[in-house]
């Protein structure tokens, strides 16, 4: 009994020593439902604070692997989830066998019964995209709308990597068919979202410059009028930071407006010493730096229904980042001469986006869309080095402006041999000019493109899709080159 008491007292100290040790682990396993292997199931690795470290998806055999992941604690969690099934979460130890982990997921009976009663299909797999119905009752009140993304098969989201498809392909956020961002998605409530369209291979109308996927969030069109807002405040003790993110939304019968502001301010301390010995000579550097980084962002997204067949969309967003830092230190060179130095750094980054679109419904099925877009980018860096009796000044800057116009005509729900067929045609023109200093690499770029696409359902289970795109790009440098 005395030995047991001693072991119970000593055990927490053993566990504490294991918590602080960083371990590299590889994990493999399988996700299935009874005898069915589940492809595209999401497997997440969580730490002891229930924070996601990394994630992956299963292949066609239901297998998954997480290779050489760093784990700080001796224990961790794995969570497997699949649409329409109950998620399963289990604890594991890094010393255990992690090569044959199994998750046997069970159907969510409540969700299945709800689908059967409404006779509605919650997932539609089409040749061009996959459509997911969003049920607000699957989420608790005030759940962030971005949480929906982590519940979609093959889609993951975190603040570091952004939105990823199949854990590798970046995704662009659209809202009601118009280009948007994750920050505007944060202004939506889950109850305002109707469906989400996942397009893994975007068609030609999205252009050749974007090679990622598309997540189109479709809002409910016949919702009630509202005026609502939200504010998030954060304080960081380690980096002496604070953040502020208020948002405001408004809707009536014709006008919908979403807006947000963001502010993050943090101060970081960087202190280091360097000693280098060469024979009998010593070179030593002592330095202290305290940069203050301020990030500001904001945006307005609006939709106005002129009448039943005409709508106007407007989007404006900006991001500004500035950094001010002073670095002080001393250098003892190989001649034992001590030299003090002072670096003064100032940098700022500015980015602005605006979109204006007009949608006209020709009839019940056909739509004509006009789009214009503006993009402005600026970056500036100033550097002053005072070393001994000398002063060095340095400045680098760059800028780019972009303007574009686009027209799309979609002919939907026609029939060919009694089966549905749809078409789409369009064109786009982009003008860019870029500046940089120092150097002489200012250039102008003009891009013209046209596209045509069509999808046809041969049978209820067999569909075809074709998309053709032609583009001409002209690059011109003021003094050095011109090519087409």
C-alpha positions in Angstrom: 0.0 0.0 0.0 2.9 2.4 0.8 4.4 1.7 -2.6 1.1 2.5 -4.3 0.8 5.8 -2.5 4.3 6.7 -3.5 3.6 5.8 -7.1 0.4 7.9 -7.1 2.3 10.9 -5.6 5.2 10.6 -8.0 3.1 9.9 -11.2 2.1 13.6 -11.8 5.8 14.5 -11.9 6.4 11.8 -14.5 3.5 13.0 -16.6 4.7 16.6 -16.3 8.1 15.8 -17.7 6.5 14.0 -20.6 4.3 17.0 -21.5 7.2 19.3 -22.2 8.9 16.9 -24.5 8.3 17.4 -28.3 7.8 14.1 -30.1 7.6 13.2 -33.7 4.9 10.7 -34.6 3.4 9.0 -37.7 -0.2 7.8 -37.6 -2.1 5.5 -40.0 -5.5 3.9 -39.9 -8.9 3.4 -41.6 -12.4 4.9 -41.3 -15.4 2.7 -42.2 -19.1 2.2 -41.6 -19.7 -1.5 -40.9 -18.4 -3.1 -44.1 -18.2 0.1 -46.1 -14.9 1.9 -46.4 -15.5 5.7 -46.2 -13.7 7.8 -48.8 -13.2 11.6 -48.1 -13.8 11.2 -44.4 -12.0 14.0 -42.4 -9.5 12.9 -39.7 -8.3 15.6 -37.3 -5.4 15.5 -34.8 -6.2 17.6 -31.7 -4.0 18.5 -28.7 -5.0 18.3 -25.1 -6.6 21.8 -25.4 -8.9 20.4 -28.1 -7.1 22.6 -30.7 -6.5 21.1 -34.1 -2.8 20.4 -35.0 -3.4 19.0 -38.4 -5.9 17.1 -40.5 -6.2 14.8 -43.5 -8.8 12.9 -45.5 -9.2 9.2 -46.3 -8.6 7.8 -49.8 -10.8 5.4 -51.8 -10.0 2.5 -49.4 -10.9 4.5 -46.3 -7.3 4.7 -45.3 -5.6 7.8 -43.8 -2.0 8.7 -42.8 -0.5 11.6 -40.9 3.3 11.5 -41.3 5.9 12.9 -38.9 3.7 15.3 -37.0 5.2 17.1 -33.9 3.2 16.5 -30.7 4.1 18.4 -27.5 2.1 16.2 -25.1 2.3 12.4 -24.5 -1.4 12.1 -25.2 -3.5 13.5 -28.0 -6.9 13.1 -29.7 -8.1 11.9 -33.1 -11.5 12.9 -34.4 -13.1 11.2 -37.5 -16.2 12.7 -39.2 -18.2 12.0 -42.3 -21.3 13.7 -43.6 -24.5 12.1 -42.2 -22.7 10.1 -39.5 -21.8 10.8 -35.9 -18.3 12.0 -35.4 -16.0 9.8 -33.2 -13.2 11.2 -31.0 -10.7 9.0 -29.1 -7.6 9.6 -27.0 -4.2 8.0 -27.9 -0.8 7.8 -26.3 2.4 8.5 -28.3 4.0 5.3 -26.9 1.1 3.1 -28.3 1.0 1.4 -31.7 -0.4 4.1 -34.0 -0.2 2.2 -37.3 -3.6 0.4 -37.2 -6.1 2.8 -35.8 -9.8 2.1 -36.7 -12.9 4.3 -36.7 -16.2 2.6 -37.2 -18.7 5.5 -37.7 -22.4 5.1 -37.2 -25.2 6.8 -39.0 -26.8 9.9 -37.5 -30.3 8.5 -37.1 -31.8 12.0 -36.3 -30.4 13.4 -39.5 -31.4 10.5 -41.6 -35.0 10.6 -40.3 -35.2 14.3 -41.0 -34.1 13.7 -44.6 -36.6 10.9 -45.1 -39.5 13.0 -43.7 -38.8 15.9 -46.0 -38.0 13.7 -48.9 -35.2 16.1 -49.6 -31.6 15.1 -50.7 -29.1 16.8 -48.5 -26.2 16.2 -50.9 -26.4 16.5 -54.7 -23.5 15.3 -56.8 -23.5 16.9 -60.2 -20.9 16.6 -63.0 -19.7 20.2 -62.3 -20.1 20.5 -58.5 -21.4 19.1 -55.3 -24.2 20.9 -53.4 -24.7 20.6 -49.7 -27.8 21.6 -47.9 -27.2 23.5 -44.6 -29.4 22.6 -41.6 -29.1 25.2 -38.9 -30.4 22.8 -36.3 -27.1 20.9 -36.6 -25.3 23.8 -34.9 -25.7 25.5 -31.5 -26.6 29.2 -31.2 -23.9 31.7 -32.1 -21.7 29.1 -33.8 -19.3 30.8 -36.3 -20.4 30.3 -39.9 -16.9 29.1 -40.8 -17.6 26.0 -38.7 -19.8 24.7 -41.6 -16.6 24.4 -43.7 -15.1 21.9 -41.4 -18.2 19.7 -41.6 -18.1 19.5 -45.4 -16.4 16.3 -46.7 -12.9 17.0 -48.1 -13.0 20.7 -46.9 -10.9 22.1 -44.0 -10.4 25.6 -42.6 -8.1 27.2 -40.1 -6.7 30.7 -39.7 -3.2 29.7 -40.7 -3.8 27.7 -43.9 -7.1 29.2 -44.9 -9.7 27.1 -46.8 -8.3 23.9 -48.3 -10.0 21.2 -50.4 -8.6 17.7 -50.0 -6.2 19.2 -47.5 -4.0 20.6 -50.4 -6.0 22.7 -52.9 -6.7 26.3 -51.9 -10.3 27.5 -52.2 -11.8 30.9 -53.1 -15.0 32.0 -51.3 -18.0 33.2 -53.3 -21.3 34.4 -51.8 -24.3 34.1 -54.0 -22.1 33.7 -57.1 -20.0 36.8 -56.4 -16.3 36.8 -55.4 -16.0 37.4 -51.7 -13.7 36.3 -48.7 -13.7 34.4 -45.4 -14.1 37.7 -43.5 -17.5 38.4 -45.2 -18.5 34.8 -44.5 -17.9 35.6 -40.8 -20.6 38.3 -41.0 -23.3 35.6 -41.9 -25.2 33.6 -39.4 -25.7 29.9 -40.0 -29.5 30.3 -40.2 -29.0 32.7 -43.1 -27.2 30.1 -45.3 -29.2 27.8 -47.5 -26.6 25.7 -49.5 -22.9 25.5 -50.2 -21.6 24.6 -53.6 -18.2 22.8 -53.8 -16.5 23.1 -57.2 -13.2 21.2 -57.2 -12.4 21.9 -60.9 -13.6 25.4 -61.8 -14.8 26.0 -65.3 -13.3 28.2 -68.0 -15.3 31.3 -66.9 -13.2 31.6 -63.8 -10.1 32.2 -66.0 -6.7 30.6 -66.2 -5.1 32.5 -63.3 -7.0 30.8 -60.6 -6.2 27.1 -60.3 -7.8 26.4 -56.9 -11.4 25.3 -56.0 -14.5 27.3 -55.4 -16.9 27.4 -52.4 -20.0 29.2 -53.3 -22.2 30.1 -50.3 -25.8 30.5 -51.2 -27.9 32.6 -48.8 -31.6 32.3 -48.1 -33.4 34.8 -50.4 -36.8 35.1 -48.6 -35.6 35.7 -45.1 -37.0 38.2 -42.6 -35.7 41.8 -42.4 -33.1 42.4 -39.7 -30.5 44.7 -38.2 -27.9 42.8 -36.2 -24.2 43.1 -35.2 -21.5 41.3 -33.5 -18.2 42.2 -31.8 -15.2 40.0 -31.0 -12.4 41.3 -28.7 -9.1 39.5 -27.9 -6.2 40.2 -25.6 -2.8 38.4 -25.9 -0.6 38.4 -22.8 2.6 36.8 -24.3 3.0 39.2 -27.3 1.2 42.2 -25.7 -1.5 42.1 -28.4 -5.1 43.0 -28.7 -7.7 42.5 -31.5 -11.1 44.0 -32.3 -13.5 42.7 -34.9 -17.0 44.3 -35.0 -19.5 43.5 -37.8 -22.9 44.8 -38.8 -25.6 43.4 -41.1 -28.8 44.9 -42.4 -31.6 43.4 -44.6 -35.0 44.5 -45.9 -37.1 43.5 -48.8 -34.7 44.8 -51.5 -31.4 45.7 -49.8 -28.9 43.4 -48.0 -25.7 44.9 -46.5 -22.9 43.2 -44.6 -19.9 45.0 -43.2 -16.9 44.4 -40.9 -13.9 46.1 -39.4 -10.8 44.4 -38.0 -7.9 45.6 -35.9 -4.9 43.6 -34.5 -2.0 45.3 -32.7 0.8 43.4 -31.2 4.3 44.2 -29.8 7.0 41.5 -30.1 10.3 41.5 -28.2 13.3 40.0 -30.1 16.6 39.8 -28.1 19.7 37.8 -29.2 23.4 37.5 -28.8 26.0 36.1 -31.1 29.6 35.1 -30.3 32.1 33.9 -32.9 35.7 33.0 -32.1 38.4 32.9 -34.8 41.8 31.8 -33.3 42.3 34.5 -30.6 39.9 37.0 -32.0 36.3 37.3 -30.8 33.3 38.8 -32.7 30.2 39.5 -30.5 26.8 41.0 -31.3 24.2 41.9 -28.8 20.9 43.1 -30.1 17.4 44.1 -28.9 14.4 44.8 -31.1 10.7 45.6 -30.2 8.6 45.8 -33.4 5.0 47.1 -33.2 2.8 45.5 -35.9 -0.7 46.9 -36.6 -3.1 45.2 -39.0 -6.3 46.9 -40.1 -9.0 45.5 -42.4 -12.6 46.3 -43.4 -15.2 45.7 -46.0 -18.7 46.3 -47.2 -20.8 43.8 -49.2 -24.2 44.8 -50.6 -26.9 43.5 -52.8 -29.8 45.5 -54.1 -32.8 43.9 -55.9 -34.0 46.5 -58.4 -37.0 44.3 -59.3 -37.7 40.6 -59.7 -35.3 40.1 -62.6 -32.5 42.7 -62.0 -30.0 42.9 -59.1 -26.9 44.9 -58.3 -23.9 43.6 -56.3 -21.2 45.8 -54.7 -18.2 44.7 -52.7 -15.3 46.8 -51.2 -12.6 45.6 -48.9 -9.2 46.8 -47.7 -6.2 45.6 -45.7 -3.4 47.8 -44.2 -0.4 46.4 -42.3 2.3 48.7 -40.8 5.4 47.9 -38.8 7.6 50.2 -36.8 10.7 48.9 -35.1 13.9 50.2 -33.5 16.8 47.9 -33.1 19.7 48.8 -30.7 22.9 46.9 -30.1 26.6 46.7 -29.8 29.3 44.9 -31.9 32.7 44.0 -30.7 34.7 43.2 -33.8 37.9 41.1 -34.2 40.0 44.1 -33.3 38.3 44.4 -29.9 36.7 47.6 -31.0 33.2 48.2 -29.7 30.7 49.8 -32.1 27.1 50.7 -31.2 24.4 50.7 -33.9 20.8 51.6 -34.3 18.4 50.4 -37.0 15.1 52.3 -37.6 12.7 50.3 -39.8 9.3 51.4 -41.1 7.2 49.4 -43.5 3.6 49.5 -44.7 1.4 47.4 -46.9 -1.9 48.4 -48.4 -4.4 46.4 -50.5 -7.8 47.5 -51.8 -10.4 45.5 -53.7 -13.7 46.6 -55.2 -16.3 44.7 -57.3 -19.5 45.9 -59.0 -21.8 43.5 -60.8 -25.2 43.7 -62.5 -27.4 40.6 -62.9 -30.3 40.6 -65.4 -32.6 37.6 -65.8 -33.6 37.4 -69.4 -36.3 34.8 -68.6 -37.0 32.1 -66.0 -33.8 30.2 -66.9 -31.3 32.6 -68.7 -29.1 35.2 -67.0 -26.8 38.0 -68.2 -24.1 39.2 -65.8 -21.8 42.3 -66.1 -18.8 42.5 -63.8 -16.2 45.2 -63.1 -13.3 44.9 -60.7 -10.6 47.1 -59.3 -7.5 46.1 -57.3 -4.8 48.4 -55.8 -1.6 47.2 -54.1 1.1 49.3 -52.4 4.2 48.3 -50.4 6.9 50.6 -48.9 9.9 49.9 -46.8 12.3 52.4 -45.2 15.5 51.4 -43.4 18.0 53.7 -41.6 21.2 52.2 -40.2 23.3 54.3 -37.8 26.6 52.6 -37.2 29.3 54.5 -35.4 29.7 57.7 -37.3 28.1 56.5 -40.5 24.4 56.5 -41.6 22.9 54.4 -44.4 19.5 55.1 -45.9 17.6 52.6 -47.9 14.1 52.6 -49.5 12.2 50.0 -51.5 8.7 50.3 -52.8 6.3 48.6 -55.2 2.8 49.1 -56.5 0.3 47.5 -58.9 -3.1 48.6 -60.2 -5.6 46.3 -61.9 -8.9 47.0 -63.7 -11.1 44.4 -65.4 -14.5 44.0 -67.1 -16.4 40.8 -67.7 -19.7 39.7 -69.3 -21.3 36.2 -68.9 -24.4 34.8 -70.5 -25.8 31.6 -69.0 -28.5 29.6 -70.9 -29.9 27.1 -68.4 -32.4 24.2 -68.5 -32.8 23.7 -72.2 -33.6 20.2 -73.5 -31.8 18.0 -76.1 -33.4 14.6 -76.9 -35.7 15.2 -73.9 -32.7 15.5 -71.5 -31.5 18.8 -69.9 -28.6 20.8 -71.3 -27.1 24.1 -70.4 -24.7 26.6 -72.0 -22.5 29.4 -70.9 -20.5 32.0 -72.9 -18.5 35.0 -71.9 -15.5 37.3 -72.2 -13.1 39.2 -70.0 -10.5 42.0 -70.3 -7.9 42.8 -67.6 -5.5 45.8 -67.6 -2.6 45.8 -65.1 0.3 48.2 -64.5 3.1 47.6 -62.0 5.8 49.8 -60.6 8.9 49.1 -58.4 11.8 51.0 -57.0 14.8 50.7 -57.1 15.2 49.0 -60.4 13.6 49.4 -63.7 11.0 46.7 -64.0 7.8 48.7 -64.5 5.4 46.9 -66.9 1.9 47.0 -68.4 -0.1 43.8 -68.9 -3.2 43.4 -71.0 -5.2 40.2 -71.0 -8.2 39.3 -73.2 -10.1 36.0 -73.0 -13.3 34.3 -74.1 -14.9 31.0 -73.0 -17.7 28.6 -73.8 -19.0 25.7 -71.7 -21.8 23.2 -71.7 -23.1 20.3 -69.6 -25.5 17.6 -70.8 -27.3 14.9 -68.8 -27.3 11.8 -71.0 -29.2 9.8 -68.4 -30.1 10.3 -64.8 -26.7 8.7 -63.8 -24.4 9.8 -66.7 -23.5 13.5 -67.4 -20.9 15.2 -69.6 -19.2 18.5 -69.3 -17.0 20.5 -71.7 -15.3 23.9 -71.1 -13.2 25.8 -73.7 -11.1 28.8 -73.0 -8.9 31.1 -75.2 -6.6 33.8 -73.8 -4.2 36.4 -75.2 -1.7 38.2 -72.9 0.4 41.2 -73.9 3.3 42.2 -71.6 5.2 45.5 -72.1 8.1 46.9 -70.2 8.7 50.6 -70.5 12.3 50.3 -71.6 13.3 46.6 -71.9 10.9 44.2 -73.5 7.5 43.5 -75.1 6.0 40.1 -75.7 2.7 38.5 -76.7 
